[in-house]
Amino acid sequence: MKLALVTDAWQPQINGVVTTLVELVREMQVLGHQVEVVHPGMFDTRPCPGYAGIDLAVRPAKTLARCLDAMAPDAIHLATEGPLGWAARGYCAKRGLAYTTSYHTRFPEVLKAALKVPLWMGYALFRHFHRHSSGVLVPTPSVLSMLRDRGFRNLRSWTHGVDMQLFGYHEEPQVYAPLGVLARPVSLFVGRVSYEKNIEAFLNLDVPGTKVVCGVGPLEAGLRQRFPHVRWLGVLPRNTLARVYAAADVFVMPSRSETFGLVMLEAMASGTPVAAYPVEGPLEVVGSPPAGGMLHDDLVSAWYAALAVPRHAARQRAQTFGWAHASQLFVSHLVPARTGIALDARPLPHITVTQLSPKS
């Protein structure tokens, strides 16, 4: 099968959506499918207003149409609701092509926090984007239920996975030498330092030990000044990030608006239990105690309880999320772009993954 994957989130961006899509493409290699990724690097770009580090394609419609015309894919998947997603949506409508979409991020909440856009308006826009999708892939049952209640249709259950080899298990917290000796326990947050992550709930936690933050974002500069005793590591290569996960005693997820929360899986794979609120995302990923951590409406209580969760239990919970299953489920939700095409989900004799030509 030949798939066109259109996404506004791609390398060198660093976030959970990019990680998910990169892992998905890799696993589709294993299944033997040809995937061509249409991404912002192929176009002229401008920084996303209020969201440093995210570059968006500028007027991509004509270049995108040329790429997709040349490819003539068997299936088309629109991974994001940004400029490329909208351009691909228009392309498919004009040519009468079917496509699937996915819902990765609760951007209506981001728009409300960053730009004061009312929630109803944000969800109306996103509902319109997904309106003609043959299948909207959603990572958790609770998010699927929420979207259904908000009038979204053609919803499909999907899931994500974690690289169990990269994020290897450690029975005891390790020492990450570049940080030197840290006061224990070490509490870790990994993610965008931005509005939707509710990171101040983590930074304000009244708990002993050391707090460590890995990530960048629009709130970073101000928070660094306000919380100088926090160890700010910025963006790290993934193999280095794996060492930081392994060095933590507790991973704290302060967000109340996660659709999934891949970083929680990465922490648990390393043996680091998670402390989080009992909300969408953590409820499905962390599971019920004694699973991969502890959930509580009081984050301090969740933190203390997570310290008592055995590291092997956190690892065991992460092992229930495999990319092989997630990628096969993804393929099963795809639809033929054109009438008369039959999608072949069987492995092909040659494994091919391609990123389309640079911007022209």
Secondary structure, 3 states (H helix, E strand, C coil): CEEEEECCCCCCCCCHHHHHHHHHHHHHHHHCCEEEEECHHHCCEEECCCCCCCEEECCCHHHHHHHHHHHCCCEEEECCCCHHHHHHHHHHHHHCCCCEEECCCCHHHHHHHHHCCCHHHHHHHHHHHCCCCCCEEECCHHHHHHHHHCCCCCEEECCCCCCCCCCCCCCCCCCCHHHCCCCCCEEEEECCCCHHHCCHHHHCCCCCCEEEEECCCCCHHHHHHHCCCCEEEECCCHHHHHHHHHHCCEEEECCCCCCCCHHHHHHHHCCCCEEECCCCCHHHHCCCCCCCEEECCCHHHHHHHHHCCCHHHHHHHHCCCCHHHHHHHHHHHCCCCCCCCCCCCCCCCCCEEEECCCCC
